[in-house]
Amino acid sequence: DQQVKQNSPSLSVQEGRISILNCDYTNSMFDYFLWYKKYPAEGPTFLISISSIKDKNEDGRFTVFLNKSAKHLSLHIVPSQPGDSAVYFCAAKEAGNQFYFGTGTSLTVIP
Amino acid sequence: DTEVTQTPKHLVMGMTNKKSLKCEQHMGHRAMYWYKQKAKKPPELMFVYSYEKLSINESVPSRFSPECPNSSLLNLHLHALQPEDSALYLCASSQDWPKANYGYTFGSGTRLTVV
């Protein structure tokens, strides 16, 4: 059974607007979370992380929010740019264990 | 150098062939990983090497044989594969295992087709 789920396979957003990508997890022991970005024919690249002691982490246009009680993670991209069009994976781990990945959300930013 | 390099990018092999996938990193990372990814599925962990020793084998069939000749190289030897083994094989590395607080650095993958 998948421990990390991204229920939206795709998302389209106008350039300049906010993109919100969502991720849910089932394991309450997860204490570290990442978002990866993947372009076609390339490997996933690390985007932003958050540990369970925080509920928000910001890096430029990218902000990750963590709601531990809901076991929910989201990535906000503001403002969205056409170069942000890619597949976004969330990943989660508990101490001493491997990362578990979601199935990805394909974001298209329309110019 | 902040990359993980995988070769070949594409591989077509018959069920009786023997082939190898190669992965290289020069970031000084001490942990290296093989993942398998099927279409519309998340990457699934196959093997973890830490300090050149096999730390994790996620019950992978013996037709997949990993090898870590040194801290920069990771190979995956393939023999007698089945068509259902066709997938994208991703190599990754991290500073250490299992902490990996900066996540993994992934290669671009080898697209394997078994015919």
Backbone of each chain as ProteinMPNN parsed JSONL, in Angstrom:
{"seq_chain_A": "DQQVKQNSPSLSVQEGRISILNCDYTNSMFDYFLWYKKYPAEGPTFLISISSIKDKNEDGRFTVFLNKSAKHLSLHIVPSQPGDSAVYFCAAKEAGNQFYFGTGTSLTVIP", "coords_chain_A": {"N_chain_A": [[0.842, -1.188, 0.0], [0.521, 2.22, -0.854], [2.406, 4.648, 0.795], [2.72, 7.301, 0.437], [0.907, 9.684, -1.243], [-0.114, 11.272, -4.217], [-2.769, 12.724, -5.34], [-3.619, 14.125, -7.526], [-2.998, 13.768, -10.804], [-2.346, 15.636, -12.712], [-1.99, 19.186, -13.372], [-2.994, 22.37, -14.407], [-2.012, 25.72, -14.842], [-2.288, 29.258, -15.102], [0.288, 31.425, -16.269], [1.97, 33.395, -13.867], [0.053, 33.075, -11.906], [-0.841, 31.301, -8.826], [0.493, 28.087, -8.17], [-0.591, 25.107, -6.706], [0.416, 22.234, -5.291], [-0.407, 19.071, -4.074], [0.01, 16.617, -1.445], [-0.41, 13.615, 0.278], [0.094, 11.603, 3.185], [0.452, 8.469, 4.932], [1.858, 7.424, 7.061], [2.462, 8.139, 10.303], [4.894, 8.365, 11.467], [6.649, 9.536, 9.755], [9.091, 12.029, 9.364], [10.441, 13.779, 7.822], [10.421, 15.586, 4.847], [10.314, 15.966, 1.322], [10.311, 17.811, -1.772], [10.568, 17.04, -5.168], [11.541, 17.922, -8.487], [10.953, 17.124, -11.854], [12.116, 17.087, -15.084], [11.345, 16.036, -18.483], [13.248, 13.228, -19.609], [15.23, 13.652, -17.787], [16.723, 13.118, -14.531], [14.993, 13.204, -11.327], [15.187, 16.284, -9.52], [16.236, 17.793, -6.507], [14.118, 20.016, -4.746], [12.886, 21.425, -2.505], [12.748, 21.166, 1.076], [11.285, 19.982, 4.199], [11.198, 19.659, 7.694], [9.595, 17.771, 10.33], [9.403, 19.359, 12.523], [8.75, 21.83, 11.771], [6.218, 23.937, 10.227], [6.221, 25.249, 7.894], [8.227, 26.091, 5.115], [10.235, 28.207, 3.226], [11.493, 29.11, 0.033], [12.486, 31.34, -2.006], [10.372, 31.519, -4.749], [9.073, 29.27, -3.993], [7.212, 27.496, -1.595], [6.799, 25.265, 1.04], [4.283, 23.645, 2.827], [3.39, 22.045, 5.839], [1.06, 19.992, 7.32], [0.717, 18.346, 10.021], [-1.246, 17.068, 11.546], [-3.201, 16.519, 9.72], [-1.783, 14.961, 8.06], [-0.664, 15.964, 5.671], [0.85, 17.57, 2.948], [1.917, 20.392, 1.147], [2.894, 22.128, -1.83], [3.585, 25.35, -2.786], [3.777, 27.48, -5.521], [4.697, 30.6, -6.403], [5.163, 33.589, -8.204], [3.792, 31.467, -10.756], [5.747, 30.148, -13.433], [6.425, 29.578, -16.947], [8.686, 27.898, -17.175], [8.453, 26.339, -14.952], [6.982, 24.2, -15.591], [6.712, 20.815, -15.267], [7.164, 17.517, -13.828], [6.217, 16.964, -10.526], [7.354, 15.48, -7.621], [6.513, 14.337, -4.381], [8.178, 13.312, -1.383], [8.777, 11.252, 1.461], [10.108, 10.426, 4.697], [10.925, 8.394, 7.561], [13.01, 8.555, 10.474], [16.051, 6.889, 9.98], [15.251, 5.36, 7.869], [14.207, 4.633, 4.456], [13.391, 6.967, 1.766], [10.035, 7.445, 0.744], [8.137, 7.693, -2.194], [5.731, 9.766, -3.884], [3.387, 9.438, -6.671], [3.628, 11.497, -8.409], [2.855, 14.733, -9.818], [1.921, 16.279, -12.745], [2.738, 19.377, -13.759], [1.57, 22.038, -15.698], [2.342, 25.143, -16.88], [0.729, 27.727, -18.269], [1.518, 30.015, -20.764]], "CA_chain_A": [[0.0, 0.0, 0.0], [1.346, 3.399, -0.973], [2.438, 5.471, 2.0], [2.723, 8.702, 0.014], [-0.02, 9.756, -2.374], [-0.413, 12.528, -4.892], [-4.019, 12.32, -5.965], [-3.838, 14.849, -8.78], [-1.926, 13.433, -11.751], [-1.95, 16.777, -13.53], [-2.483, 20.496, -12.956], [-2.671, 23.453, -15.344], [-2.117, 27.02, -14.185], [-1.852, 30.39, -15.933], [1.515, 32.098, -15.853], [1.778, 34.491, -12.914], [-0.851, 32.679, -10.825], [-0.276, 30.364, -7.867], [0.333, 26.64, -8.359], [-0.628, 24.399, -5.43], [0.51, 20.788, -5.484], [-0.748, 18.431, -2.801], [0.581, 15.31, -1.148], [-0.904, 13.054, 1.534], [0.852, 10.438, 3.618], [-0.29, 7.668, 5.907], [2.713, 7.006, 8.17], [2.632, 9.256, 11.239], [6.292, 8.41, 11.894], [7.439, 10.332, 8.815], [9.511, 13.262, 10.01], [11.207, 14.608, 6.899], [9.668, 15.595, 3.599], [10.985, 16.66, 0.216], [9.701, 17.905, -3.101], [11.473, 16.932, -6.304], [11.039, 18.385, -9.776], [11.534, 16.279, -12.893], [11.873, 17.387, -16.491], [11.469, 14.843, -19.327], [14.586, 12.722, -19.947], [16.188, 13.976, -16.734], [16.373, 12.571, -13.23], [14.386, 14.165, -10.394], [16.121, 17.164, -8.82], [15.754, 18.273, -5.214], [13.562, 21.36, -4.831], [12.729, 22.036, -1.188], [12.479, 20.168, 2.11], [10.747, 20.458, 5.469], [11.188, 18.639, 8.736], [8.322, 17.753, 11.043], [9.367, 20.352, 13.609], [8.28, 23.078, 11.183], [5.011, 23.792, 9.417], [6.385, 26.013, 6.663], [9.588, 26.415, 4.694], [10.134, 29.04, 2.037], [12.733, 29.318, -0.72], [12.143, 32.101, -3.209], [8.969, 31.38, -5.177], [8.58, 27.961, -3.55], [6.922, 27.352, -0.172], [6.193, 23.982, 1.401], [3.496, 23.672, 4.052], [3.17, 20.733, 6.428], [-0.02, 19.873, 8.302], [0.967, 16.999, 10.578], [-2.476, 16.44, 12.034], [-3.913, 16.025, 8.539], [-0.815, 14.189, 7.266], [-0.8, 16.613, 4.374], [1.971, 18.401, 2.532], [1.616, 21.075, -0.109], [3.927, 22.982, -2.423], [3.035, 26.528, -3.449], [4.711, 28.172, -6.416], [4.131, 31.921, -6.689], [4.22, 33.337, -9.29], [4.17, 30.354, -11.621], [6.409, 30.529, -14.69], [6.408, 28.45, -17.898], [9.804, 26.997, -16.862], [8.089, 25.467, -13.83], [6.267, 23.039, -16.13], [7.506, 19.619, -14.966], [6.481, 16.611, -12.907], [6.644, 17.207, -9.152], [7.183, 14.337, -6.715], [6.797, 14.514, -2.97], [8.82, 12.147, -0.782], [8.752, 11.333, 2.922], [10.842, 9.351, 5.367], [11.108, 8.434, 9.006], [14.425, 8.454, 10.819], [16.653, 5.576, 9.811], [14.595, 4.585, 6.821], [14.295, 5.161, 3.095], [12.344, 7.869, 1.301], [8.931, 6.915, -0.045], [7.777, 8.709, -3.164], [4.417, 9.8, -4.508], [3.359, 9.102, -8.092], [3.939, 12.68, -9.196], [1.836, 15.599, -10.43], [2.467, 16.98, -13.903], [2.308, 20.782, -13.772], [1.727, 22.8, -16.931], [2.111, 26.57, -16.693], [0.327, 28.234, -19.59], [1.951, 31.418, -20.924]], "C_chain_A": [[0.884, 1.248, 0.0], [1.257, 4.26, 0.263], [2.406, 6.959, 1.674], [1.88, 8.793, -1.252], [-0.139, 11.172, -2.907], [-1.619, 12.245, -5.764], [-4.343, 13.056, -7.253], [-2.721, 14.524, -9.755], [-1.46, 14.629, -12.569], [-2.618, 18.048, -13.017], [-2.058, 21.509, -14.013], [-2.946, 24.787, -14.682], [-1.655, 28.096, -15.158], [-0.557, 30.973, -15.364], [1.184, 33.276, -14.935], [0.86, 34.146, -11.754], [-0.147, 31.706, -9.887], [-0.53, 28.924, -8.309], [0.373, 25.998, -6.981], [-0.647, 22.906, -5.725], [0.375, 20.12, -4.123], [-0.198, 17.013, -2.683], [0.034, 14.854, 0.195], [-0.067, 11.838, 1.906], [0.107, 9.725, 4.737], [0.536, 7.347, 7.154], [2.995, 8.19, 9.099], [4.068, 9.362, 11.76], [7.178, 9.189, 10.917], [7.807, 11.664, 9.455], [10.316, 14.171, 9.089], [10.599, 14.456, 5.519], [10.405, 16.428, 2.558], [10.029, 16.815, -0.949], [10.817, 17.833, -4.134], [10.753, 17.436, -7.546], [11.718, 17.55, -10.853], [11.115, 16.775, -14.271], [11.996, 16.1, -17.292], [12.928, 14.511, -19.619], [15.653, 13.159, -18.942], [15.766, 13.28, -15.448], [15.703, 13.623, -12.361], [15.466, 15.009, -9.722], [15.46, 17.703, -7.563], [15.298, 19.718, -5.325], [13.546, 22.038, -3.462], [12.389, 20.95, -0.18], [11.828, 20.822, 3.319], [10.826, 19.324, 6.472], [9.919, 18.805, 9.571], [8.259, 18.745, 12.202], [8.896, 21.709, 13.105], [6.942, 22.849, 10.491], [5.106, 24.566, 8.103], [7.868, 26.192, 6.386], [9.513, 27.105, 3.344], [11.498, 29.177, 1.374], [12.363, 30.018, -2.022], [10.666, 31.974, -3.539], [8.312, 30.12, -4.636], [8.397, 27.941, -2.024], [6.297, 25.991, 0.042], [5.509, 24.15, 2.745], [3.276, 22.245, 4.532], [2.075, 20.817, 7.479], [0.042, 18.464, 8.865], [-0.318, 16.324, 11.011], [-3.273, 15.858, 10.874], [-3.052, 15.103, 7.7], [-0.849, 14.681, 5.818], [0.35, 17.585, 4.156], [1.552, 19.126, 1.261], [2.794, 21.933, -0.53], [3.225, 24.119, -3.151], [4.125, 27.167, -4.292], [4.057, 29.489, -6.807], [5.234, 32.903, -7.071], [4.705, 32.178, -10.15], [4.745, 30.873, -12.935], [6.396, 29.33, -15.641], [7.534, 27.446, -17.64], [9.535, 26.075, -15.681], [7.343, 24.224, -14.32], [7.157, 21.799, -16.028], [6.616, 18.677, -14.162], [7.076, 16.825, -11.518], [6.322, 15.982, -8.296], [7.362, 14.806, -5.282], [7.389, 13.201, -2.438], [8.853, 12.345, 0.727], [9.534, 10.18, 3.51], [10.712, 9.488, 6.869], [12.574, 8.17, 9.288], [14.907, 7.022, 10.626], [16.075, 4.752, 8.694], [14.707, 5.292, 5.477], [13.219, 6.207, 2.86], [11.291, 7.066, 0.546], [8.402, 8.039, -0.921], [6.307, 8.621, -3.55], [4.525, 9.502, -5.99], [3.605, 10.302, -8.986], [2.709, 13.418, -9.682], [2.511, 16.364, -11.558], [1.886, 18.388, -13.947], [2.585, 21.392, -15.138], [1.391, 24.248, -16.638], [1.903, 27.179, -18.078], [0.727, 29.699, -19.717], [0.773, 32.35, -21.221]], "O_chain_A": [[1.861, 1.332, 0.744], [0.163, 4.571, 0.733], [2.099, 7.782, 2.537], [2.114, 8.064, -2.216], [-0.249, 12.137, -2.15], [-1.504, 11.601, -6.807], [-5.242, 12.655, -7.992], [-1.59, 14.965, -9.551], [-0.332, 14.653, -13.061], [-3.644, 18.011, -12.338], [-0.911, 21.51, -14.461], [-3.979, 24.972, -14.039], [-0.738, 27.873, -15.948], [-0.344, 31.006, -14.152], [0.254, 34.042, -15.186], [0.871, 34.829, -10.731], [1.002, 31.33, -10.12], [-1.623, 28.585, -8.762], [1.255, 26.297, -6.177], [-1.587, 22.382, -6.321], [0.974, 20.56, -3.141], [0.023, 16.319, -3.675], [0.017, 15.629, 1.151], [0.424, 11.126, 1.03], [-0.754, 10.304, 5.399], [-0.032, 7.03, 8.199], [3.69, 9.132, 8.717], [4.417, 10.341, 12.419], [8.336, 9.47, 11.224], [6.952, 12.348, 10.019], [10.816, 15.21, 9.519], [10.3, 13.348, 5.073], [11.027, 17.445, 2.867], [9.07, 16.058, -1.097], [11.861, 18.471, -3.997], [9.527, 17.383, -7.643], [12.92, 17.294, -10.778], [9.928, 16.869, -14.584], [12.668, 15.165, -16.856], [13.743, 15.405, -19.848], [16.848, 13.047, -19.217], [14.606, 12.899, -15.287], [15.832, 14.817, -12.631], [16.538, 14.501, -9.392], [14.272, 18.028, -7.56], [15.985, 20.551, -5.916], [14.131, 23.107, -3.289], [11.806, 19.926, -0.54], [11.816, 22.046, 3.452], [10.554, 18.17, 6.143], [9.258, 19.842, 9.523], [7.199, 18.952, 12.794], [8.667, 22.629, 13.891], [6.572, 21.711, 10.201], [4.178, 24.541, 7.294], [8.663, 26.417, 7.298], [8.819, 26.649, 2.435], [12.519, 29.336, 2.043], [11.981, 29.382, -3.005], [9.808, 32.284, -2.712], [7.109, 29.93, -4.808], [9.296, 28.314, -1.27], [5.378, 25.599, -0.678], [6.072, 24.72, 3.679], [3.008, 21.347, 3.735], [2.155, 21.616, 8.412], [-0.494, 17.518, 8.288], [-0.458, 15.112, 10.853], [-3.939, 14.833, 11.02], [-3.533, 14.521, 6.728], [-1.038, 13.906, 4.88], [0.758, 18.316, 5.059], [0.904, 18.538, 0.395], [3.581, 22.398, 0.295], [2.381, 23.89, -4.018], [5.25, 27.368, -3.833], [3.01, 29.509, -7.453], [6.187, 33.042, -6.305], [5.909, 31.943, -10.254], [4.301, 31.887, -13.474], [6.359, 28.186, -15.188], [7.346, 26.251, -17.868], [10.295, 25.139, -15.433], [7.101, 23.3, -13.543], [8.227, 21.745, -16.633], [5.467, 18.995, -13.856], [8.296, 16.863, -11.358], [5.185, 15.512, -8.251], [8.267, 15.589, -4.995], [7.129, 12.126, -2.978], [8.945, 13.473, 1.211], [9.621, 9.101, 2.922], [10.423, 10.568, 7.384], [13.293, 7.63, 8.448], [14.256, 6.069, 11.053], [16.376, 3.563, 8.578], [15.231, 6.402, 5.38], [12.268, 6.33, 3.632], [11.61, 6.133, -0.192], [8.237, 9.174, -0.475], [5.713, 7.543, -3.544], [5.626, 9.331, -6.513], [3.774, 10.148, -10.196], [1.66, 12.821, -9.927], [3.537, 17.014, -11.359], [0.685, 18.566, -14.148], [3.69, 21.28, -15.669], [0.284, 24.555, -16.197], [2.788, 27.145, -18.932], [0.336, 30.53, -18.897], [0.965, 33.555, -21.383]]}, "seq_chain_B": "DTEVTQTPKHLVMGMTNKKSLKCEQHMGHRAMYWYKQKAKKPPELMFVYSYEKLSINESVPSRFSPECPNSSLLNLHLHALQPEDSALYLCASSQDWPKANYGYTFGSGTRLTVV", "coords_chain_B": {"N_chain_B": [[31.501, 18.985, -9.465], [28.256, 18.052, -9.7], [26.648, 15.971, -10.36], [24.908, 12.892, -11.12], [25.771, 10.341, -13.161], [24.415, 8.259, -15.574], [24.732, 5.356, -17.547], [23.852, 2.949, -20.091], [21.66, 5.386, -21.715], [19.444, 4.355, -22.941], [18.353, 0.992, -23.334], [17.908, -2.008, -24.999], [17.181, -5.312, -24.568], [17.393, -8.884, -24.987], [15.716, -11.721, -23.527], [17.601, -13.619, -22.906], [19.945, -12.347, -22.724], [22.933, -10.841, -21.251], [23.543, -7.934, -19.534], [24.798, -4.725, -18.39], [24.085, -1.993, -16.233], [25.348, 1.249, -15.619], [26.539, 3.564, -13.164], [27.692, 6.655, -11.974], [29.233, 8.883, -9.667], [30.758, 11.872, -8.472], [30.691, 13.331, -6.152], [31.506, 12.773, -3.678], [29.712, 11.409, -2.218], [28.552, 8.942, 0.075], [26.607, 7.072, -0.009], [24.728, 5.073, -2.238], [22.16, 4.321, -4.615], [19.813, 2.09, -6.209], [16.9, 2.482, -8.08], [13.725, 1.453, -9.342], [11.418, 2.393, -11.771], [8.174, 2.272, -12.912], [5.765, 3.164, -15.448], [3.682, 5.85, -14.511], [3.923, 5.273, -11.839], [5.398, 5.503, -8.532], [8.963, 5.906, -7.917], [10.607, 2.882, -7.002], [12.448, 1.513, -4.403], [15.332, -0.479, -4.873], [18.015, -1.337, -4.178], [20.414, -0.402, -1.671], [23.545, 0.977, -1.184], [25.976, 1.553, 1.23], [28.871, 3.157, 2.11], [30.166, 1.464, 0.286], [29.191, -1.008, 0.854], [26.586, -3.422, 0.706], [23.584, -2.417, 1.956], [20.816, -2.484, 1.928], [18.542, -4.687, 0.447], [15.802, -4.846, -1.326], [14.253, -7.292, -1.442], [14.774, -8.088, -4.088], [14.644, -9.828, -7.197], [17.067, -12.388, -8.076], [18.015, -12.118, -10.62], [18.744, -9.57, -10.974], [21.699, -8.038, -10.179], [23.563, -6.226, -8.02], [26.529, -4.151, -7.87], [29.233, -2.6, -6.273], [31.98, -1.247, -7.096], [33.724, 0.78, -6.23], [33.73, 3.818, -4.254], [32.629, 5.667, -5.977], [31.308, 4.453, -8.015], [28.599, 2.52, -9.252], [27.137, -0.434, -10.214], [24.662, -2.278, -12.063], [23.986, -5.463, -12.714], [22.475, -7.379, -15.201], [20.576, -10.226, -15.951], [18.94, -12.751, -17.746], [16.403, -11.489, -17.841], [12.897, -10.592, -17.579], [10.065, -9.648, -19.64], [8.417, -8.028, -18.05], [10.203, -6.674, -16.512], [10.889, -4.444, -17.81], [11.436, -1.028, -17.602], [12.101, 2.238, -16.161], [15.261, 2.7, -14.892], [16.647, 4.099, -12.167], [19.466, 5.672, -10.803], [20.797, 6.862, -7.759], [22.36, 9.096, -5.395], [23.531, 9.956, -2.094], [24.671, 12.0, 0.649], [24.963, 10.431, 2.921], [23.736, 7.435, 4.466], [21.318, 6.249, 6.751], [20.488, 8.874, 6.914], [20.484, 11.183, 5.057], [19.629, 13.918, 4.759], [19.617, 15.937, 2.908], [18.356, 14.937, 0.847], [18.249, 12.942, -2.142], [20.494, 12.785, -4.923], [19.657, 12.377, -8.172], [20.318, 10.363, -11.097], [19.703, 10.58, -14.669], [18.566, 8.296, -15.528], [18.146, 4.944, -16.925], [16.458, 3.759, -19.617], [15.003, 0.79, -19.869], [14.216, -1.879, -21.99], [12.879, -5.02, -22.257], [12.867, -7.652, -24.451]], "CA_chain_B": [[30.634, 18.059, -10.177], [27.079, 17.812, -8.864], [25.784, 15.106, -11.144], [24.979, 11.441, -11.162], [25.77, 9.988, -14.584], [24.016, 6.885, -15.834], [24.865, 4.858, -18.921], [23.41, 3.781, -21.205], [20.364, 6.059, -21.5], [18.427, 3.416, -23.418], [18.87, -0.359, -23.523], [16.969, -3.049, -25.392], [17.868, -6.586, -24.414], [16.588, -10.091, -25.032], [15.576, -12.396, -22.242], [18.767, -14.462, -22.619], [21.153, -11.498, -22.705], [23.523, -10.286, -20.025], [23.951, -6.541, -19.738], [25.039, -3.994, -17.136], [23.828, -0.555, -16.133], [26.426, 1.881, -14.858], [26.214, 4.81, -12.48], [28.917, 7.264, -11.454], [29.112, 10.203, -9.044], [32.024, 12.372, -7.931], [30.353, 14.333, -5.15], [31.947, 12.295, -2.37], [28.601, 10.78, -1.502], [28.904, 7.618, 0.562], [25.484, 6.166, -0.212], [24.237, 5.015, -3.617], [20.883, 3.617, -4.652], [19.125, 1.761, -7.455], [15.454, 2.523, -8.046], [13.012, 1.032, -10.54], [10.178, 3.157, -11.901], [7.253, 1.947, -14.005], [4.953, 4.308, -15.863], [2.638, 6.331, -13.609], [4.17, 4.735, -10.492], [6.555, 6.156, -7.896], [10.197, 5.098, -7.907], [10.651, 1.845, -5.957], [13.822, 1.216, -4.017], [15.808, -1.852, -5.087], [19.229, -1.591, -3.409], [21.161, 0.706, -1.084], [24.931, 0.735, -0.781], [26.532, 2.555, 2.119], [30.315, 2.897, 2.231], [30.499, 0.375, -0.639], [28.633, -2.282, 1.32], [25.15, -3.523, 0.478], [22.843, -2.202, 3.2], [19.413, -2.821, 1.738], [18.089, -5.375, -0.752], [14.349, -4.887, -1.127], [13.713, -8.554, -1.985], [14.864, -8.002, -5.546], [15.016, -11.127, -7.783], [18.512, -12.555, -8.27], [18.402, -11.762, -11.986], [19.36, -8.251, -10.808], [22.841, -8.205, -9.285], [24.278, -4.954, -7.897], [27.948, -4.202, -7.545], [29.79, -1.276, -5.983], [33.435, -1.46, -7.159], [34.363, 1.78, -5.379], [32.759, 4.768, -3.696], [32.067, 6.533, -7.014], [30.687, 3.662, -9.076], [27.58, 1.534, -8.893], [26.683, -1.167, -11.394], [23.549, -3.213, -11.913], [24.149, -6.502, -13.712], [21.17, -7.912, -15.58], [20.689, -11.528, -16.619], [17.702, -13.523, -17.843], [15.282, -10.645, -17.423], [11.565, -10.843, -18.118], [9.477, -8.422, -20.21], [7.858, -7.155, -16.998], [11.288, -5.89, -15.908], [11.043, -3.203, -18.583], [11.143, 0.105, -16.725], [13.171, 3.229, -16.029], [16.101, 2.392, -13.741], [17.272, 5.329, -11.686], [20.522, 5.608, -9.801], [20.839, 8.07, -6.936], [23.365, 9.086, -4.34], [23.334, 10.928, -1.026], [25.875, 12.142, 1.484], [25.073, 9.284, 3.807], [22.55, 6.588, 4.638], [20.039, 6.596, 6.142], [20.06, 10.237, 7.256], [20.145, 11.764, 3.745], [18.756, 15.068, 4.998], [19.555, 16.803, 1.732], [17.71, 14.193, -0.226], [19.085, 12.194, -3.06], [20.761, 13.315, -6.259], [19.317, 11.314, -9.114], [20.714, 10.389, -12.492], [18.568, 10.729, -15.599], [17.94, 7.001, -15.704], [18.296, 4.08, -18.097], [15.166, 3.211, -20.056], [15.268, -0.602, -20.237], [13.152, -2.649, -22.632], [13.218, -6.44, -22.388], [12.03, -8.217, -25.541]], "C_chain_B": [[29.46, 17.701, -9.268], [26.118, 16.866, -9.549], [25.99, 13.63, -10.834], [24.804, 11.055, -12.63], [25.434, 8.524, -14.755], [24.215, 6.551, -17.306], [24.446, 3.392, -18.967], [22.094, 4.495, -20.867], [19.201, 5.161, -21.922], [19.091, 2.063, -23.619], [17.726, -1.277, -23.896], [17.725, -4.37, -25.294], [16.89, -7.748, -24.493], [16.618, -10.796, -23.691], [16.769, -13.289, -21.903], [20.065, -13.658, -22.521], [21.655, -11.237, -21.293], [23.99, -8.874, -20.343], [24.193, -5.897, -18.369], [24.659, -2.532, -17.288], [24.922, 0.038, -15.244], [25.978, 3.228, -14.31], [27.489, 5.35, -11.85], [28.601, 8.616, -10.821], [30.458, 10.577, -8.433], [31.763, 13.485, -6.933], [30.832, 13.924, -3.763], [30.84, 11.683, -1.55], [28.955, 9.349, -1.116], [27.764, 6.606, 0.433], [25.037, 6.243, -1.663], [23.075, 4.036, -3.69], [20.533, 3.215, -6.09], [17.624, 1.777, -7.194], [14.926, 2.015, -9.386], [11.713, 1.829, -10.601], [9.405, 2.711, -13.134], [6.38, 3.17, -14.26], [3.842, 4.583, -14.838], [2.736, 5.738, -12.197], [5.319, 5.49, -9.854], [7.8, 5.295, -8.044], [10.166, 4.118, -6.737], [12.101, 1.492, -5.664], [14.143, -0.252, -4.274], [16.955, -2.154, -4.125], [19.771, -0.28, -2.844], [22.553, 0.216, -0.746], [25.371, 1.892, 0.1], [27.992, 2.205, 2.37], [30.698, 1.601, 1.503], [30.0, -0.994, -0.18], [27.115, -2.274, 1.103], [24.423, -3.432, 1.823], [21.397, -2.664, 3.092], [19.265, -3.564, 0.409], [16.603, -5.574, -0.552], [13.733, -6.103, -1.809], [13.677, -8.558, -3.508], [15.268, -9.38, -6.097], [16.491, -11.191, -8.139], [18.955, -12.272, -9.698], [18.933, -10.319, -12.056], [20.486, -8.393, -9.782], [23.601, -6.892, -9.189], [25.738, -5.179, -7.555], [28.423, -2.786, -7.301], [31.313, -1.405, -5.951], [34.227, -0.455, -6.326], [33.318, 2.826, -5.007], [32.095, 5.641, -4.751], [31.217, 5.775, -8.027], [29.668, 2.678, -8.512], [27.109, 0.879, -10.188], [25.444, -1.994, -11.045], [23.642, -4.211, -13.053], [22.805, -7.199, -13.925], [21.344, -9.226, -16.323], [19.341, -12.236, -16.582], [16.499, -12.725, -17.357], [13.994, -11.052, -18.13], [11.01, -9.545, -18.724], [8.916, -7.474, -19.149], [8.923, -6.372, -16.246], [11.559, -4.612, -16.68], [10.576, -2.03, -17.736], [12.257, 1.137, -16.867], [13.953, 2.877, -14.765], [16.893, 3.635, -13.377], [18.337, 5.009, -10.659], [20.481, 6.92, -9.018], [21.965, 7.962, -5.935], [22.978, 10.12, -3.289], [24.576, 10.946, -0.149], [26.065, 10.934, 2.384], [23.75, 8.526, 3.8], [22.486, 6.206, 6.102], [19.618, 8.043, 6.331], [19.581, 11.007, 6.024], [19.268, 13.002, 3.854], [18.728, 16.07, 3.862], [18.966, 16.066, 0.549], [18.72, 13.453, -1.075], [19.339, 13.012, -4.315], [20.557, 12.172, -7.236], [20.025, 11.496, -10.453], [19.475, 10.494, -13.374], [17.945, 9.39, -15.971], [18.365, 6.254, -16.955], [16.922, 3.511, -18.408], [15.425, 1.817, -20.609], [14.032, -1.234, -20.849], [13.644, -4.07, -22.804], [12.274, -7.052, -23.41], [12.161, -9.745, -25.597]], "O_chain_B": [[29.646, 17.118, -8.2], [24.907, 16.948, -9.342], [27.042, 13.187, -10.372], [23.806, 11.405, -13.258], [26.074, 7.653, -14.167], [23.911, 7.351, -18.19], [24.654, 2.661, -17.998], [21.49, 4.219, -19.83], [18.12, 5.205, -21.336], [20.25, 1.988, -24.025], [16.704, -1.329, -23.211], [18.797, -4.518, -25.882], [15.722, -7.626, -24.123], [17.449, -10.498, -22.833], [16.94, -13.677, -20.747], [21.137, -14.209, -22.269], [20.938, -11.383, -20.304], [24.735, -8.649, -21.297], [23.837, -6.456, -17.332], [24.881, -1.917, -18.332], [25.358, -0.57, -14.266], [25.158, 3.928, -14.905], [28.271, 4.6, -11.265], [27.812, 9.396, -11.354], [31.197, 9.723, -7.943], [32.509, 14.462, -6.867], [30.598, 14.635, -2.786], [30.988, 11.46, -0.348], [29.585, 8.629, -1.89], [27.939, 5.425, 0.73], [24.97, 7.323, -2.25], [23.007, 3.061, -2.94], [20.9, 3.893, -7.05], [17.135, 1.181, -6.234], [15.587, 2.13, -10.418], [10.993, 1.932, -9.608], [9.913, 2.764, -14.254], [6.266, 4.071, -13.429], [3.163, 3.669, -14.371], [1.752, 5.707, -11.458], [6.142, 6.066, -10.565], [7.702, 4.089, -8.271], [9.757, 4.466, -5.63], [12.88, 1.207, -6.573], [13.36, -1.146, -3.952], [16.885, -3.107, -3.349], [19.618, 0.789, -3.435], [22.725, -0.822, -0.108], [25.167, 3.058, -0.235], [28.31, 1.092, 2.79], [31.439, 0.767, 2.023], [30.353, -2.017, -0.766], [26.452, -1.254, 1.292], [24.624, -4.262, 2.709], [20.826, -3.174, 4.056], [19.79, -3.133, -0.618], [16.183, -6.372, 0.286], [12.826, -5.982, -2.633], [12.696, -8.97, -4.128], [16.141, -10.034, -5.527], [17.1, -10.173, -8.466], [20.154, -12.192, -9.963], [19.497, -9.905, -13.068], [20.251, -8.819, -8.651], [24.223, -6.472, -10.164], [26.133, -6.223, -7.036], [28.059, -1.869, -8.038], [31.884, -1.648, -4.888], [35.277, -0.79, -5.779], [32.157, 2.722, -5.404], [31.094, 6.296, -4.46], [30.488, 6.385, -8.808], [29.858, 2.093, -7.446], [26.729, 1.563, -11.138], [25.217, -2.354, -9.89], [23.412, -3.867, -14.212], [22.104, -7.554, -12.977], [22.173, -9.325, -17.228], [18.687, -12.314, -15.542], [15.687, -13.212, -16.57], [14.009, -11.758, -19.138], [11.447, -8.457, -18.35], [8.937, -6.257, -19.329], [8.6, -5.505, -15.434], [12.367, -3.787, -16.255], [9.461, -2.033, -17.215], [13.226, 0.931, -17.598], [13.37, 2.767, -13.686], [17.691, 4.148, -14.162], [18.138, 4.187, -9.765], [20.16, 7.969, -9.577], [22.464, 6.872, -5.657], [22.202, 11.037, -3.555], [25.411, 10.043, -0.194], [27.186, 10.469, 2.588], [22.774, 8.958, 3.186], [23.521, 5.859, 6.67], [18.507, 8.414, 5.951], [18.428, 11.43, 5.953], [18.279, 13.132, 3.133], [17.889, 16.97, 3.858], [19.062, 16.508, -0.596], [19.901, 13.365, -0.738], [18.51, 13.828, -4.72], [21.205, 11.13, -7.138], [20.296, 12.616, -10.886], [18.346, 10.497, -12.885], [16.918, 9.347, -16.647], [18.872, 6.84, -17.912], [16.301, 2.861, -17.567], [15.998, 1.67, -21.688], [12.935, -1.139, -20.298], [14.686, -4.31, -23.415], [11.053, -6.988, -23.269], [11.537, -10.388, -26.442]]}, "name": "protein", "num_of_chains": 2, "seq": "DQQVKQNSPSLSVQEGRISILNCDYTNSMFDYFLWYKKYPAEGPTFLISISSIKDKNEDGRFTVFLNKSAKHLSLHIVPSQPGDSAVYFCAAKEAGNQFYFGTGTSLTVIPDTEVTQTPKHLVMGMTNKKSLKCEQHMGHRAMYWYKQKAKKPPELMFVYSYEKLSINESVPSRFSPECPNSSLLNLHLHALQPEDSALYLCASSQDWPKANYGYTFGSGTRLTVV"}
